[in-house]
Amino acid sequence: MSTQLERRQLWNSRIAAFRASGQKATEWCAAEQINRRQLYNWMRRLENEQPEERSGAWLTVKVDEKPVQTTSSLQIKIGSASIEVKSGYDPALLADVVRTLQTVC
């Protein structure tokens, strides 16, 4: 039996082959003997999965160089969300917020 990673890789290659074929899903699936619903389910699943679930995926980090301020703070961007962390923050709360944003962004 194949692992989850192997199934993802297989479906990624199938989806790429389908898109490159230029055929309609019904035609391509019939020729490849693949269930059309399965193709659409995997397309939706792989497009909606979180970056950390993708094999070998890295998150993009953007560093803005700004003049040093007198107060200590850090700005974190996750997707379209932005978090400003000031000195004295609650690490557990920040971790919870980041985890929540990763699931919705």
C-alpha positions, 0 to 999 in steps of 0.5 A, spaced: 500 500 500 502 506 498 503 512 503 499 518 503 505 522 500 506 517 494 498 518 493 499 525 493 505 525 488 501 520 484 495 525 484 499 531 482 502 528 476 495 525 474 492 532 475 498 535 471 497 530 465 490 532 465 491 539 465 497 539 459 492 534 455 487 540 453 482 534 454 475 535 457 475 531 464 470 526 461 474 524 455 481 524 459 478 520 465 475 515 460 482 514 456 486 513 463 481 509 466 480 514 472 474 516 476 472 523 474 469 525 481 476 522 484 480 527 479 475 533 481 476 531 489 483 530 488 484 537 485 480 540 490 484 537 496 491 539 493 489 546 491 486 547 498 491 544 502 496 548 507 503 549 505 506 545 510 502 539 508 505 540 501 511 536 500 518 540 500 514 547 500 517 553 503 513 559 506 515 565 503 518 570 508 518 578 506 523 582 511 522 589 510 527 594 512 525 599 517 528 604 521 529 602 528 524 604 533 525 606 540 519 601 542 521 593 541 516 590 536 515 585 531 510 585 525 508 578 522 504 577 516 501 570 514 497 570 508 493 577 508 493 578 516 498 582 519 500 581 527 504 586 531 508 583 537 510 587 542 515 586 548 512 582 554 507 578 549 504 572 551 508 566 547 502 561 548 497 566 545 501 568 539 502 561 538 495 560 538 493 566 533 499 563 528 496 556 528 489 559 527 491 564 521 495 558 518 488 554 517 484 560 514 489 564 510 
